[in-house]
């Protein structure tokens, strides 16, 4: 089987697909002038778009890893997440407080999903 890659750049691919499994690179906000809630919504929009391009959607997420720079934002993130994730299809998830590589980034989300 071949590995299919989407949005291939010199350093990373945004998506890799292998054996009907979709792997997304860590998704970050493009507009880092936004507050935490705005960045979170933008990241989830990126995930929706990339999963759709890969023949999947958020109901097919197998695992999610979330990195936030300040644990005080967990309730904001959970509120936005709960409104976004499909009821009955909540995936396994880990949330970690971490220092991201650029100080203006407030959240990064990594997703693995099944294709539909």
PyMOL CGO cylinders between C-alpha atoms (Angstrom):
from pymol import cmd
from pymol.cgo import CYLINDER

trace = [
    CYLINDER, 0.00, 0.00, 0.00, 1.11, 3.51, -0.74, 0.3, 1, 1, 1, 1, 1, 1,
    CYLINDER, 1.11, 3.51, -0.74, 1.05, 6.45, 1.62, 0.3, 1, 1, 1, 1, 1, 1,
    CYLINDER, 1.05, 6.45, 1.62, -0.97, 9.36, 0.24, 0.3, 1, 1, 1, 1, 1, 1,
    CYLINDER, -0.97, 9.36, 0.24, 0.09, 12.83, 1.39, 0.3, 1, 1, 1, 1, 1, 1,
    CYLINDER, 0.09, 12.83, 1.39, -1.85, 16.09, 1.06, 0.3, 1, 1, 1, 1, 1, 1,
    CYLINDER, -1.85, 16.09, 1.06, -0.54, 19.66, 1.34, 0.3, 1, 1, 1, 1, 1, 1,
    CYLINDER, -0.54, 19.66, 1.34, 3.07, 18.52, 1.15, 0.3, 1, 1, 1, 1, 1, 1,
    CYLINDER, 3.07, 18.52, 1.15, 5.61, 21.14, 2.15, 0.3, 1, 1, 1, 1, 1, 1,
    CYLINDER, 5.61, 21.14, 2.15, 9.39, 21.13, 2.52, 0.3, 1, 1, 1, 1, 1, 1,
    CYLINDER, 9.39, 21.13, 2.52, 9.18, 20.29, 6.24, 0.3, 1, 1, 1, 1, 1, 1,
    CYLINDER, 9.18, 20.29, 6.24, 5.90, 18.40, 6.69, 0.3, 1, 1, 1, 1, 1, 1,
    CYLINDER, 5.90, 18.40, 6.69, 2.68, 17.23, 5.10, 0.3, 1, 1, 1, 1, 1, 1,
    CYLINDER, 2.68, 17.23, 5.10, -0.57, 18.46, 6.61, 0.3, 1, 1, 1, 1, 1, 1,
    CYLINDER, -0.57, 18.46, 6.61, -2.17, 15.05, 5.98, 0.3, 1, 1, 1, 1, 1, 1,
    CYLINDER, -2.17, 15.05, 5.98, -0.98, 11.48, 5.52, 0.3, 1, 1, 1, 1, 1, 1,
    CYLINDER, -0.98, 11.48, 5.52, -3.39, 8.67, 4.64, 0.3, 1, 1, 1, 1, 1, 1,
    CYLINDER, -3.39, 8.67, 4.64, -2.46, 5.01, 5.02, 0.3, 1, 1, 1, 1, 1, 1,
    CYLINDER, -2.46, 5.01, 5.02, -4.63, 1.92, 5.27, 0.3, 1, 1, 1, 1, 1, 1,
    CYLINDER, -4.63, 1.92, 5.27, -7.84, 4.02, 5.53, 0.3, 1, 1, 1, 1, 1, 1,
    CYLINDER, -7.84, 4.02, 5.53, -6.43, 6.00, 8.45, 0.3, 1, 1, 1, 1, 1, 1,
    CYLINDER, -6.43, 6.00, 8.45, -5.98, 9.78, 8.27, 0.3, 1, 1, 1, 1, 1, 1,
    CYLINDER, -5.98, 9.78, 8.27, -3.16, 11.43, 10.21, 0.3, 1, 1, 1, 1, 1, 1,
    CYLINDER, -3.16, 11.43, 10.21, -3.18, 15.21, 10.56, 0.3, 1, 1, 1, 1, 1, 1,
    CYLINDER, -3.18, 15.21, 10.56, -0.16, 17.29, 11.44, 0.3, 1, 1, 1, 1, 1, 1,
    CYLINDER, -0.16, 17.29, 11.44, -0.58, 19.52, 14.47, 0.3, 1, 1, 1, 1, 1, 1,
    CYLINDER, -0.58, 19.52, 14.47, -3.07, 22.21, 13.49, 0.3, 1, 1, 1, 1, 1, 1,
    CYLINDER, -3.07, 22.21, 13.49, -2.47, 25.78, 14.59, 0.3, 1, 1, 1, 1, 1, 1,
    CYLINDER, -2.47, 25.78, 14.59, -4.20, 29.10, 13.96, 0.3, 1, 1, 1, 1, 1, 1,
    CYLINDER, -4.20, 29.10, 13.96, -3.09, 31.18, 10.99, 0.3, 1, 1, 1, 1, 1, 1,
    CYLINDER, -3.09, 31.18, 10.99, -4.47, 34.34, 12.61, 0.3, 1, 1, 1, 1, 1, 1,
    CYLINDER, -4.47, 34.34, 12.61, -2.49, 34.51, 15.84, 0.3, 1, 1, 1, 1, 1, 1,
    CYLINDER, -2.49, 34.51, 15.84, -3.92, 37.93, 16.71, 0.3, 1, 1, 1, 1, 1, 1,
    CYLINDER, -3.92, 37.93, 16.71, -7.02, 36.08, 17.95, 0.3, 1, 1, 1, 1, 1, 1,
    CYLINDER, -7.02, 36.08, 17.95, -7.61, 35.21, 21.58, 0.3, 1, 1, 1, 1, 1, 1,
    CYLINDER, -7.61, 35.21, 21.58, -7.64, 31.60, 22.79, 0.3, 1, 1, 1, 1, 1, 1,
    CYLINDER, -7.64, 31.60, 22.79, -11.28, 31.01, 21.81, 0.3, 1, 1, 1, 1, 1, 1,
    CYLINDER, -11.28, 31.01, 21.81, -10.73, 32.42, 18.33, 0.3, 1, 1, 1, 1, 1, 1,
    CYLINDER, -10.73, 32.42, 18.33, -7.62, 30.33, 17.76, 0.3, 1, 1, 1, 1, 1, 1,
    CYLINDER, -7.62, 30.33, 17.76, -9.44, 27.22, 19.00, 0.3, 1, 1, 1, 1, 1, 1,
    CYLINDER, -9.44, 27.22, 19.00, -12.34, 27.75, 16.59, 0.3, 1, 1, 1, 1, 1, 1,
    CYLINDER, -12.34, 27.75, 16.59, -9.96, 28.36, 13.70, 0.3, 1, 1, 1, 1, 1, 1,
    CYLINDER, -9.96, 28.36, 13.70, -7.99, 25.19, 14.45, 0.3, 1, 1, 1, 1, 1, 1,
    CYLINDER, -7.99, 25.19, 14.45, -11.19, 23.14, 14.53, 0.3, 1, 1, 1, 1, 1, 1,
    CYLINDER, -11.19, 23.14, 14.53, -12.18, 24.65, 11.17, 0.3, 1, 1, 1, 1, 1, 1,
    CYLINDER, -12.18, 24.65, 11.17, -8.80, 23.54, 9.76, 0.3, 1, 1, 1, 1, 1, 1,
    CYLINDER, -8.80, 23.54, 9.76, -9.44, 20.03, 11.09, 0.3, 1, 1, 1, 1, 1, 1,
    CYLINDER, -9.44, 20.03, 11.09, -12.91, 19.91, 9.50, 0.3, 1, 1, 1, 1, 1, 1,
    CYLINDER, -12.91, 19.91, 9.50, -11.50, 21.02, 6.13, 0.3, 1, 1, 1, 1, 1, 1,
    CYLINDER, -11.50, 21.02, 6.13, -8.54, 18.64, 6.13, 0.3, 1, 1, 1, 1, 1, 1,
    CYLINDER, -8.54, 18.64, 6.13, -10.60, 15.66, 7.24, 0.3, 1, 1, 1, 1, 1, 1,
    CYLINDER, -10.60, 15.66, 7.24, -13.12, 16.36, 4.45, 0.3, 1, 1, 1, 1, 1, 1,
    CYLINDER, -13.12, 16.36, 4.45, -10.29, 16.51, 1.89, 0.3, 1, 1, 1, 1, 1, 1,
    CYLINDER, -10.29, 16.51, 1.89, -9.08, 13.14, 3.19, 0.3, 1, 1, 1, 1, 1, 1,
    CYLINDER, -9.08, 13.14, 3.19, -12.51, 11.48, 2.95, 0.3, 1, 1, 1, 1, 1, 1,
    CYLINDER, -12.51, 11.48, 2.95, -13.32, 11.66, 6.64, 0.3, 1, 1, 1, 1, 1, 1,
    CYLINDER, -13.32, 11.66, 6.64, -15.01, 13.91, 9.18, 0.3, 1, 1, 1, 1, 1, 1,
    CYLINDER, -15.01, 13.91, 9.18, -14.98, 14.65, 12.89, 0.3, 1, 1, 1, 1, 1, 1,
    CYLINDER, -14.98, 14.65, 12.89, -17.32, 11.73, 13.65, 0.3, 1, 1, 1, 1, 1, 1,
    CYLINDER, -17.32, 11.73, 13.65, -14.49, 9.43, 12.51, 0.3, 1, 1, 1, 1, 1, 1,
    CYLINDER, -14.49, 9.43, 12.51, -11.79, 10.76, 14.86, 0.3, 1, 1, 1, 1, 1, 1,
    CYLINDER, -11.79, 10.76, 14.86, -9.94, 7.90, 16.52, 0.3, 1, 1, 1, 1, 1, 1,
    CYLINDER, -9.94, 7.90, 16.52, -7.66, 9.95, 18.78, 0.3, 1, 1, 1, 1, 1, 1,
    CYLINDER, -7.66, 9.95, 18.78, -7.05, 13.61, 19.53, 0.3, 1, 1, 1, 1, 1, 1,
    CYLINDER, -7.05, 13.61, 19.53, -4.15, 15.29, 21.29, 0.3, 1, 1, 1, 1, 1, 1,
    CYLINDER, -4.15, 15.29, 21.29, -4.58, 18.90, 22.35, 0.3, 1, 1, 1, 1, 1, 1,
    CYLINDER, -4.58, 18.90, 22.35, -1.75, 21.17, 23.46, 0.3, 1, 1, 1, 1, 1, 1,
    CYLINDER, -1.75, 21.17, 23.46, -2.65, 24.44, 25.20, 0.3, 1, 1, 1, 1, 1, 1,
    CYLINDER, -2.65, 24.44, 25.20, -0.24, 27.02, 26.56, 0.3, 1, 1, 1, 1, 1, 1,
    CYLINDER, -0.24, 27.02, 26.56, -2.26, 27.85, 29.67, 0.3, 1, 1, 1, 1, 1, 1,
    CYLINDER, -2.26, 27.85, 29.67, -4.29, 25.30, 31.63, 0.3, 1, 1, 1, 1, 1, 1,
    CYLINDER, -4.29, 25.30, 31.63, -6.56, 28.15, 32.76, 0.3, 1, 1, 1, 1, 1, 1,
    CYLINDER, -6.56, 28.15, 32.76, -8.09, 28.01, 29.26, 0.3, 1, 1, 1, 1, 1, 1,
    CYLINDER, -8.09, 28.01, 29.26, -9.28, 24.40, 29.58, 0.3, 1, 1, 1, 1, 1, 1,
    CYLINDER, -9.28, 24.40, 29.58, -12.89, 25.41, 30.34, 0.3, 1, 1, 1, 1, 1, 1,
    CYLINDER, -12.89, 25.41, 30.34, -13.00, 27.68, 27.26, 0.3, 1, 1, 1, 1, 1, 1,
    CYLINDER, -13.00, 27.68, 27.26, -11.52, 24.92, 25.12, 0.3, 1, 1, 1, 1, 1, 1,
    CYLINDER, -11.52, 24.92, 25.12, -13.94, 22.33, 26.51, 0.3, 1, 1, 1, 1, 1, 1,
    CYLINDER, -13.94, 22.33, 26.51, -16.95, 24.57, 25.82, 0.3, 1, 1, 1, 1, 1, 1,
    CYLINDER, -16.95, 24.57, 25.82, -15.91, 25.08, 22.19, 0.3, 1, 1, 1, 1, 1, 1,
    CYLINDER, -15.91, 25.08, 22.19, -14.95, 21.39, 21.83, 0.3, 1, 1, 1, 1, 1, 1,
    CYLINDER, -14.95, 21.39, 21.83, -18.28, 20.19, 23.26, 0.3, 1, 1, 1, 1, 1, 1,
    CYLINDER, -18.28, 20.19, 23.26, -20.19, 22.33, 20.74, 0.3, 1, 1, 1, 1, 1, 1,
    CYLINDER, -20.19, 22.33, 20.74, -18.02, 21.02, 17.88, 0.3, 1, 1, 1, 1, 1, 1,
    CYLINDER, -18.02, 21.02, 17.88, -17.63, 17.30, 18.54, 0.3, 1, 1, 1, 1, 1, 1,
    CYLINDER, -17.63, 17.30, 18.54, -20.59, 15.11, 17.47, 0.3, 1, 1, 1, 1, 1, 1,
    CYLINDER, -20.59, 15.11, 17.47, -22.62, 13.73, 20.38, 0.3, 1, 1, 1, 1, 1, 1,
    CYLINDER, -22.62, 13.73, 20.38, -22.07, 10.01, 20.74, 0.3, 1, 1, 1, 1, 1, 1,
    CYLINDER, -22.07, 10.01, 20.74, -18.80, 10.19, 18.77, 0.3, 1, 1, 1, 1, 1, 1,
    CYLINDER, -18.80, 10.19, 18.77, -16.47, 11.78, 21.29, 0.3, 1, 1, 1, 1, 1, 1,
    CYLINDER, -16.47, 11.78, 21.29, -13.00, 10.37, 20.64, 0.3, 1, 1, 1, 1, 1, 1,
    CYLINDER, -13.00, 10.37, 20.64, -10.30, 9.44, 23.11, 0.3, 1, 1, 1, 1, 1, 1,
    CYLINDER, -10.30, 9.44, 23.11, -8.49, 12.67, 23.90, 0.3, 1, 1, 1, 1, 1, 1,
    CYLINDER, -8.49, 12.67, 23.90, -5.49, 13.97, 25.80, 0.3, 1, 1, 1, 1, 1, 1,
    CYLINDER, -5.49, 13.97, 25.80, -5.05, 17.62, 26.76, 0.3, 1, 1, 1, 1, 1, 1,
    CYLINDER, -5.05, 17.62, 26.76, -1.62, 18.83, 27.82, 0.3, 1, 1, 1, 1, 1, 1,
    CYLINDER, -1.62, 18.83, 27.82, -0.30, 22.20, 28.90, 0.3, 1, 1, 1, 1, 1, 1,
    CYLINDER, -0.30, 22.20, 28.90, 2.77, 22.88, 26.77, 0.3, 1, 1, 1, 1, 1, 1,
    CYLINDER, 2.77, 22.88, 26.77, 5.00, 25.65, 25.58, 0.3, 1, 1, 1, 1, 1, 1,
    CYLINDER, 5.00, 25.65, 25.58, 4.46, 25.85, 21.82, 0.3, 1, 1, 1, 1, 1, 1,
    CYLINDER, 4.46, 25.85, 21.82, 7.29, 26.80, 19.46, 0.3, 1, 1, 1, 1, 1, 1,
    CYLINDER, 7.29, 26.80, 19.46, 5.96, 30.31, 18.82, 0.3, 1, 1, 1, 1, 1, 1,
    CYLINDER, 5.96, 30.31, 18.82, 4.71, 32.38, 21.78, 0.3, 1, 1, 1, 1, 1, 1,
    CYLINDER, 4.71, 32.38, 21.78, 1.72, 33.76, 19.84, 0.3, 1, 1, 1, 1, 1, 1,
    CYLINDER, 1.72, 33.76, 19.84, 0.34, 30.24, 19.35, 0.3, 1, 1, 1, 1, 1, 1,
    CYLINDER, 0.34, 30.24, 19.35, -2.11, 29.34, 22.12, 0.3, 1, 1, 1, 1, 1, 1,
    CYLINDER, -2.11, 29.34, 22.12, -3.36, 25.90, 20.99, 0.3, 1, 1, 1, 1, 1, 1,
    CYLINDER, -3.36, 25.90, 20.99, -2.31, 23.04, 18.71, 0.3, 1, 1, 1, 1, 1, 1,
    CYLINDER, -2.31, 23.04, 18.71, -4.42, 19.97, 17.95, 0.3, 1, 1, 1, 1, 1, 1,
    CYLINDER, -4.42, 19.97, 17.95, -3.28, 16.65, 16.45, 0.3, 1, 1, 1, 1, 1, 1,
    CYLINDER, -3.28, 16.65, 16.45, -5.92, 14.26, 15.09, 0.3, 1, 1, 1, 1, 1, 1,
    CYLINDER, -5.92, 14.26, 15.09, -5.99, 10.69, 13.79, 0.3, 1, 1, 1, 1, 1, 1,
    CYLINDER, -5.99, 10.69, 13.79, -9.20, 9.57, 12.07, 0.3, 1, 1, 1, 1, 1, 1,
    CYLINDER, -9.20, 9.57, 12.07, -10.65, 6.75, 10.01, 0.3, 1, 1, 1, 1, 1, 1,
    CYLINDER, -10.65, 6.75, 10.01, -11.76, 7.35, 6.45, 0.3, 1, 1, 1, 1, 1, 1,
    CYLINDER, -11.76, 7.35, 6.45, -15.48, 6.99, 5.78, 0.3, 1, 1, 1, 1, 1, 1,
]
cmd.load_cgo(trace, "trace")
